[in-house]
Amino acid sequence: MKTDMDRKLRDFLGARTAKSFAEVLGLETVGELLRHYPRRYLKKGELTPFDELEVGDQATVNGRVKKVTVRSLDTKAEIPIADVQKWARRKTLTKVVVTDGSRDLELAFFNQPWLAAKLQPGTAALFWGEVTMFRDIMQLKSPGTEILDTDDLSEAEIERRARPFRPLYPATAKLPTATIERSIKIVLDSLDENLDDPIPELILRKERLLGLREALQKVHLPDTEKDIRDAQQRFRFEEALVMQTILAQRRAVTDALNAVPRPRSEGGMLDEFDQRLPFKLTEGQAEVGEEIFADLARPHPMHRLLQGEVGSGKTVVALRAMLSVVDAGGQAVLLAPTEVLATQHHKTLTKMLGDLAEEGMLGGAERATRVGLLTGSLGAAARRTAMLDAASGAAGIVVGTHALLEDKVQFADLGLVVVDEQHRFGVEQRAALSQKSGDNTPHVLVMTATPIPRTVAMTVFGDLAVSTLTELPAGRSPIQSSVVPAKQKPDWLQRAWARIREEVGKGHQAYVVCPRIGDEVKNAADEEGEFVAGEEEEKGTKKQARPPISVLQVSEALAEILHDLRVEILHGRLPAEEKDSVMSRFAAGEVDVLIATTVIEVGVDVPNASTMVIMDADRFGISQLHQLRGRVGRGRVPGLCLLVTDLWPGSKSYGRLDAVASTTDGFELSRIDLETRREGDVLGVAQSGKRSSLKLLSVLRDEEIIFTARHVANSIVSVDAELAEYPTLRSFVRSALESETTEYLEKT
């Protein structure tokens, strides 16, 4: 059933204006227009007659310009109005005398000479600001100004424009804020007092929220600051409730799916593996392991996010889960975003398992399995063997890239899918693996080494249960980080290369990381998902374009500086065999310095690597720098990370590098990172070209609102998953799901 909020704007504004809203802002219905909220409010004083003004008041007056003069504050000479544009960057005082017909009022504008051309004698305008007295003359000092574009405005229209809080909307030259404001008032004046509200009445009362009609009035036409706060609070809750209802419904759907229970069994490979571990599990690893085992034992699929600091031991937790599934007769898949990472995972798992990964081989353990590897660059024979092992069930664990998603790749009994670095995969790719397990849905464990604040976890990953590892295993060494301003202090960069030489002299190894490969400059990620920047560098407030430094450039430069060391390069466009060979030699200690792109960002584990130099560090995000830094300090040797930049201290981007250097707390860095980014970036929509559906709600700021909305949504969906009793909320949910603006939800 259509409501007032569903009606087309042409019914209220006429076809021509409605067409402008549709073409310029994409707004076609009453509801869309009324949820085009002000981006901020212009605070004015009360509209006051000239003869009632008092010193100290914040007031708004309606007057007509009587006289305007501009003087130089240096020479005191008057400047002709025709020449004011030439004085735009000089110290000036513009005085404007306005009148209401019987009294005059003087306005003083400092360093704004161009206003004289706009405020010519006879111009009608509103002026607002603090009333002051100067040399017995009453003034408004540096007032706000709004020129009245017509002489025949009604008294009601002037009063509307002079309201104490004037809304300013996201607007364009073709559709200015004044037109939006007038249109919204026309629509508001035409609406019924009672509007269908997506927030149930009981919740409105319990949470002390404004009803929809009152909230719309106060958000667009507020009289007080409290009106603005109360209205925005209501709409933030509404946005949170719609989002959390979608996620609650998804959780309900997942919980209704069938999965084969994979309870932990005694005396299997998992027990054998635990007994052989050369270290004791941290308390966090043990607790998260029990959460996962409990999920795997249920007849419904696990959907859990495992997040943890760099080096917190997520791989061990995931491997224990996979062994539990294999012990229960199933298979497990580890899906990695790049071939380098998949190969590294395969080697790590094989090494950790030892003879437990050698089923059917001479020397294999009594209870053992095989760990398969399937990537796009495998040779035909190796690929056939890997696919046969997966389809027959001989490989209990299969590690791979997107190649695992191909239709011809089949499994005997897929029980668990582990996804490494969730942000590299979409829901469709996860679903493709899920479809390979027949009528039963496999359990899913998602891993990320990018710490996620609680509010973001409740939104972007809201349909997954969340487990967090914060404790680092014993034996991890501290990492010292420093910013190297290469342009300001070039000797510091030379010292960085000397430090690498010193570390190699002690028997250790080093990474040098660059933003791009060097054979071309791009503004996007390459095939391996490596970061390739095309930004500009800062020097104070001046920006100078320079391509980001490359692996090939640095390799050439270091050929002389480190001529006696064993230096090699690694990047995503090398042939698979060469990448594998380079990493193997580096891990074996046969390479002293590895010059690489961010292909080594995650998963690479070389305990002997003690030093990392990140070139053009300002080209990387905070979280990415933290990830890269986590490749050193993984053994008994303290780590050193040097962040090289051409930026000069004091710039905003340099401050980000200082933040990274000041702490190794990934959750603190994640908070800093997200605070500096737009909401769309947080939700994963800015990169896709879509706009966020969150207009007022901030997933970083509004934790309490999101938490409350999550509880309300769970309560509603638990008894009415289809929202039959809440038709307006159901309509909002449907609209959100049909809209491109919620594409970020598909990230989960």
N, C-alpha and C positions, 0 to 999 in steps of 0.2 A: 504494500500500500504506500503510495507516494505521500510524503509530508511536505510542509512548507520548505523544509531544508533541502528537499530534492528538486524543488521547482527551478526552472530555468531563469537566468538573470534577465532575459528579454521580457519576462512577464512584469518586471519591476522597473527596469532601466531603459527599455526600448531596444530595438534591434541593433542600432549603431553602436551604442555604448557597450552592450553585451558582447558584440563582436570584438571590440577592442580588448575587453577583459579576457576573452577566449584566446585571441591571437597573441597578446603580449604577455599575459601571466598564466595562461592555461586554466583560467577559472570560468566555469560554465554554469554552476548551480549556486543557489543561495548559500548552502552549507559551505561550499568551497570558498566563497567570498568572505563569509563571516569568520572563517578560520584562517584568513589571511591577516594574521595578527600584526599589530604595530611592532616595528623593530625597536622603537624607543619612544619616549614621550618628551615633548618640549614643555618645560615647566614655566608657567607664566604667573604673573600676579593677577589679582582680581581686577576686572574691568572697572576703572575708576574715573569719574568726571575730574576735569582739571582742578576745579575749585575744592575738591576733597582730598587732594594729594597731601601726604605728610612725609616728612623726612624719615628715612628708615624703612618705609613701606616697600614691599615687592608689589609692583602695580603694572597694569596694562592700560594704555590710553589709546583712544581713537582720535587721530588728528590729521590735519592737512599741512604739508610743508609750506612754510612762509618764506624762509630764507636759508641758504646753504653757503658756507665758506670753508675753504681749506687753507691751512697755514703750515709752513715748514716749522718744525720744532727747533731746528738748528738756527735758521736765519730769521725766524718770526715773520717772514714775508708771506703775503697771500699768494696762492697759486691759482692761476686761471683754471676754471672748470674744464676747459678743453685740453689742458695739459696734465690732468690728474693721473692718467695711466702711466706717465713717465715717472711718477713718484711712488710707484707701487712698493718699492723696496727701501723707501726712505722714511725717516721719522716725521710723521705728520699728525695734525689734529684737525678732524673734520667736525665743524659745528653746524647743527641743523636746528632751526627754530620752527616748532610746529605750533599750531593753534587750533582751538576748538571753536573759533569764531569770536570769542570774547577774551580768552586768556591765552598766554603764550607759555611754552615750555621749551627749555633748551636741552638738546641731546649732544653728547660728546662721544666721538668715535676716534680712538687712537690707531694710527697706522692702517687706516682703511680708506684711503682717498678715493677709491673707485666708487664708493657709496654716493659720492656727490653727483655722479652722472645718473644714478638711479633715483635719487631723492630730489628731483628738480622741484622748484616752487609749483604748488598746485597738486602735488602727488598725495593721494590719500593712503594712509597706512596705519597699521597697529604697531605700537612700540611697547616693549616691556623690559623691566629691570628695576634696580634699586633706586629709589628717590633720594637724591643728595642735594646739598646746598653749597654753591660755590660763588663767593663774592656777592652774596645776597640774591643770587639767581638760582631758582629751582631747576635741577637737571635730572635727567636719567643718564647714568654713566654707562657707556658701552652697552646700550640696550640691544635686545633682539628686535628684529624688524620683519614685518610681513606686509608687503605692498598689496593693497586691495585693488584687484584687477578691474573693477568696474565701479562707477560712481553711484549706481542705483541699488546697492546691496540693502536688503531689508535689515531692520533692527535685530530680528531673530538670527539672521545669518551672521551679522557682526558679533552678536553675543556667542554664537556657536564657535566662531573662529577665535574668540577671546577667552574660551574656557581655560581654567587654570592648568589643565594638562592637555596639550594638543598632541594627538597621535601622529607619528611619522611612520609611514608604511614602506615596505620594500616596493620600490617604484621604478619607473623608467621615464625618459623624456617624453615618450608617447603617451604614458599613463601616469601623470604626476600624483604625488601623495594627496594633493587637494581634491583631485577627481575621485580617488579611491575613498577618501574620507566622506565626501558628499554622497557617493553611491551607497556606502555602508549605512549612513544615516537614513537614506530613503528606504532601504531594505528593512532596517530595524524598525522604523516607524510603521511598516506595513505588516509586520509579523504578529501572529497571535501571541497572547501572554503565555499560554501553555504550549511548550514544545516537547516532542518526544525526546527523552533524555537517555543516552546510552549508559549512564551510570544509574543503577537501580536506586529507587527512593530510599530504601533502607540504608544503603551505603552512603548516600548523600548525608543522611542524618548522623550516622555513626561517625563519619570522618569530618563532619561539620564543613561540608563543601557547598558552594553556591549551586543553585539549580541552573540549567542551561540558559534560560532566557535572561535571568539576572546577570549571569556571568558574561554573556555576550554584550549586554548593555555596559557593564563596568569595564570590560577590557577595551572597548572601542570609545566609550564616552565617560571616562572616569572623572570624578569630582575630587577625589583624595588619593593619596599614595596607597592607602589601605584598599581602596577599590581595585587598584592595579594588582596588588599582592594577592588579594583574595581570588580575583578572576584568573590570574595566571596559575595559582595553586590548583584551582579546579581543572583547568585544561591540561596541566602537567599530569595530574592524576588520570584524566581521561585517556591521554596518549599512552600512559604506562599500563592502564587496564586493558586497552585494546591489544597492545603488544603481548602482555603477559597471558591474555586469554588465548591468543593464537598459539603461544608456546605451550600452555597447559593442555590445549586440545591435541597438539602434536605428541606430548608426553603420553596422553591417554591413548592415542592411536598406537604408539609404540608398545605401551604396556599390554595392549590387547593382542599383539602379534604373538605367534608361536615361535619358540626357539627350543632346541634340544638342550635340556639341562646338562651341564658339564660339571658335576660336583667333584671336588677334590678327592682323589683316591690315595689310600695309604700304600707305601712301598713302591711307588712309581718313579719315573724319571725326576719329578719335581723334588721328592725327598732326597734322591741321590744327588741331585744338583745342589740342594741346600747344604747337604753334609760336606760337599767339596768346596764350597765357597771359601776363598782365602781371607775373607773379612766378614765382620758381623753386619747384618742389615741394620740400617738406622731405624730408630723408632718409627719415623714417618713411613719408610719403605714397608715395614712390617704391617703397620695399620692400614695403609692403602692396599697392600696385598690382600688382607682379610676382606676389605670392602669389595674388591674385585672378585674374590673367590665366592663371596655370598651372592653377588650378581650372577655369576656364571652358573650357579646351582639352581637358578630360577627357571621356570618354563617360559619366560618371556625374555626378549633380547636385552642385554645390557647396552646402555648408551652412556658411556662415562668419559669425561674429559680428565686427563691426567696432565696437570701443569706442574712445572717445577723449575727451579733455578738451573742455570747452566751447570752441569756436573753433579746434579742432585741424585742421580742414579735411576732415571726413568727407564733406561734400557733394561736394567736388572728386573725391575718391577714388571715390565712388559713380557720379558722372557719367562718369568715365573708363571705369568698368566697363560702364555702359550703352551708351556709344558703341562700345565694343569689340564688344558683342553686336549692335548695329545694323549695324556694319560687316560682321559675319558673316552678315547676312541675317535676324536675329531682331528681336524687340521686347522692350522693358524696361518694367516697371511700378514706380512708386514709390508705395508705400502709406503714407499719413500718417494719424495718429489724429484730426485735427480739420480742418474746412474751412478755418479760418484758416491752419493750417500747410500744408495742401495748396496753397492759393492762393499762399502765400509761396514754397513750393518751385517751383511752376510759374513764377512770375515770376523767381525766382533762376536757374533752369535756362535759361529763355528769354534772360535778359540775358547769362548767361555764354556761351551758344552764339552769340548774335548772328545773323548770316545763315545759320549752320549749322542754325538751327531754322526756316528759311523756305523749305522745299522747295515749289516750284510758285508761289512768290510773286515779284513783281517785285523784283529786287535780292537774291534768295536765292543762296546759294553753289552752286557746281557740284555739290559733294557735300553734300547737306543732308537733313534729315528734319523732321518736325513734332513738337512737344511738346503733347500733348493734356491737357485737364483735365476730370475727371469727378467731380462731387460731387452730393450729393442735392438741392441747392437750385438746380441749373442749370435755366434755362427749357427748355421743350420743344424748341425749335429748336436751341439750343446743345447740348442733351443728344443729340439725334439726330445732329448733326454729329460730336460727340465719339465716339459709339458706332460710327458708320460709319467714322471714321478708324481706330479701334482694330481693327474687324473686317476692314477692307480692308488693313491694314498701312501705310496712309499715315502714321499717327502711329507713329514708331519708339519714342517714349517717351511713356508715359501716366502722368500724376500724378493721384491720386485718394484718396478716403476709402473707407469701407465700401461705397460705391456700386459700386465695382469688383467686389465679391463677388457681385453679383446674377447670377442664371442667364442673363439675357438679354444680359449684357455678354460679348462674345466677342473673341478676338484671332486675327490671321492666323497668327502664329508666335511665341508667348510663350516667350522664352528666359531671361529674368532677372526675378526679383522682388526688389525692394529694400524692406525693411520698416523704416520709421523709428520709433524709440522702441518697441522690442520689447515692453516690459512692458504696452503698451496692446492687444496682440493675442494671441489664443490660437492653439493649434495648428490648430484647426478652420478658422479664418479663413485661415491660410496654406495649408491643404490645399485650400480652396475655389478659390484662385487657381491652385494647382498643377494642378487638374483641368481647367483651361481650355487646357491645352497638349497634349491628346490622349494618345497612348501614351507620350510622353516627358515626364519631369518637368523643370520649369524649374530653373535654378540659383537659389539663394536667398542674399541678402546681408542680414543683419540689422544695423541700426545702433542704437547707444545712446550717449547723451552722459553717462550715469550710470556713472562708473568702477566696475568690479567687481573685488574682490579675487580672486586666482588660485584660491583654494579654492572660492569661490562659482561662478566660471566653470566649474570642473571638475564642479560638481554641477548647479546650476540650468540652465546652458547646456552641459551635458556632451556633448551629441550634435552640437555645432557646433565647428568649428575656430575659434580665437580669434586675431584680429589687434588690436593695440593701437597707437593714436597718442598719444604723450605730448608731442611737441615742438610748440610753437605756431609758426605761420607768422611770418615777419619782419614787423614793422610793427604787431603787436598791442601795445597800451598796457597798463601796469600798472593794477590796480584797487585802490583803497584802500577798506577796509570798516570801519565803526564801528557800535557798538551805541548806540542812543539810548533811554535809560530815561525815557520821556515823563512818567510820574507823579512820579518822583523829581526830575527836572530838566526841567520843562516848557519852560524857555527854550531847551533844546537842540532841541526840536521846532520852535520858532519859527525857530531858526537854520537848520534843515533847509530850511524853506520859503524863507528868505532865500538859501540857497545855490543852490536851484533858480533863483531870480530872477537871481542872478549868472551862472550858467551860460548861461541863455537870453540874457542881456545880451551874452555873448561869442559868440553865434551858435549855441549848442548846444541840445540838447533833453533832455527828462527823462521818466522813467516814474515813476508812483506806483502801486504794486501793492497790492491789497486781497484778503483771503481769500474774500469773497463779493460777490454782485452787489447785493443790498439789497432785492429785492422779496419775499424770504422767507428764512427760516433753515432750512437742512437739515443733516443729518448725513451726507450722501453726496455723490458727485460728480454734477454736473449733466450735461446732454446732451453737452457738449463735453469732459467729463472734467476740468473745472476743480475745484480744491480748494475745498471749502466746509466750514469747520470748525464744530464746535459744542462745543469744549473749554471748559475752565475756566482762568482766569488764576490765577497764583500770586502771593501776597504773603507772603513768608516761607514758613511752613508752612500758612497759612490760604488756602483757595481760595474765590474769589468768582465766581459764574457771571455771565458777560456775553456777549452775542452778539458774534461777531467783527465787526469794522468792515467796512463795505461800500463799494463803488464809489460808490453814490449818496450815501451819507453824506459821504464825503470830497469828492466833487464839489461838494456843496452848501457845505461848509465852505471849500473853496478858491476858491469863486466870488468871495468878497470879498477873500481874502488875495492871490490872483493875478488880480485882476479885469482887469488890463490885458494879460494874456497869453492866447494862443490855447490853450485847454484843451478836450480832448474825452475821451469815455469809450469803452471797448471791453470787451465781454464776450461770452460764448458764446451768449446768447439774443437778441442783436441779429439782425435779418434779414441774410442773407448779403451782399446788396448793400451794406448799410450798413457791415458789418464790413470788407468789401473796400475801400470808399471811405475809411473812417477810416484803415486801414493805409496805403493809397496816399498820402493826404495827409500822414501822419506821415513816411513814407519820403521824401517829396518836400520835407520841411522846412516844410510849411504848417501844422503843428501844433507848438506849443512843448512842451506837457505832455500826456502820455497817461495817463489814470487807467484802470487795467485790472485784470482778474483774471489768473489764471495762464494765460490763453489765449495770452499772449505768452512762455510759459516756454521753448519751444524753437523754433528755426527762424527767428525774427524777426531780421533783420539790418539795423540802421540805424546805420551807422558814426558818424553825427553825434550819436547819443545818448550823453551823457557821465555822466548821473546817474540813479540809481534810489533811490527811497525805498520800502521795504517795510513797510507798516503791519501791526501785530499779527504781527510776524515769527515770534514763538514758536508761531504756529498752523501753521507750515509745517515740513516735515522738513528735515534738513540737506542732503540731496541736492537737494531742490527749491529751497532757497535758493541753492545753488551754481548751479543751472541758471538761475534768474532773474537772478542777478548777471552771468551770462555775456552778457546782452543789452547791457551797456555796456562801454566800453573796446575796442570792435571796430574803431576807426579809429586815427587818430594822436593822439587826445586822451585823456589819462589818465582812467580811470573812477572814479566814486565811488558806493559803495553804502551806504546808511544803513538799519540794521535797527531799526525802531521797535518798542518793546514797553512794556507796562504792568507787566511783571514787575520785581521788585526784585533788584538784584545779590545773588548768593549762592545763588539757587535753582538746581535742576538744569537747568531749561529755559533759564534765563539763561546757564548755562554752555555750553549747546549753541550759543547765539548768539555767545558769545565765541570758541568754536572756529571758527565760520564766519568771523568777523572776523579771526582770527589767521592764516589761510592761504588761498591760492587753489589749493592742491594738491588736486584732486578726488579722487585716490586716497587721500590721507590723510584727507580728510573722509568718504569712503566707509567707511573702516575705523572711524572714530569713530562714525559713524552706525550701522553694523551692530553694534558692541559694545554699544550702548545699547538694542538691540531684541531681542525674543525670537527664537528660532530659527525659529519659524513665520512671523514677518514676513519674515525673510531668504528663506525658501523659497517665500513667496507663499501660504501656507496659512492664516495667521491671519485674513486678510481674507475668506476664503471660508467660514469657520466650521468648517473641518476641522482635525484635529490633525495635527501633524507625525509622520511615521513614525520620525523620528530621536529616540531616547530618550536615548542617551548621546553619540552623535557630534555634534560641533560643527563646522559647515562653516567657522567662523571660526578655531577654535583648532587643529583636528586636520589641518593641511595635510599633514604627513608621512604620516599614516595614509591619508588620501584618495589621495595621490599613489601610494603603494605599492599600495593596493587597485585603483586605476585600471590600473596596470601588470599586476597579476595578472589582472584581469578581461579586459583586452585579449588576454593570452596564452591564456586559456581559450577565449574566444569565437572567436579567430582559427583555432583547430583544431577547435572543437566548438561551433558557434553555437547548436545546439539543446540543449546541456548534457546530451546522452545519457549521457555518462560520469559526470555529476555530478547524480544524481537528487535529492538533498536540496537542493542549491543551486537546482536547477530549480524545486523545490516552493516554496522561499522566494521566488524571483523571481516565480512565478505568484501567490503570495499577495499580494505587494506590489503587483503590477499590478492585482489584483482589488480591492484595498483602496482606500477613499476617501482614506486618509491619504497616498497618493502623488500626489494631484492636482497638487502643485507641479511634478511632472515634465512635465505637459502644458504648463507655461509655456514649455517649450523648443520 
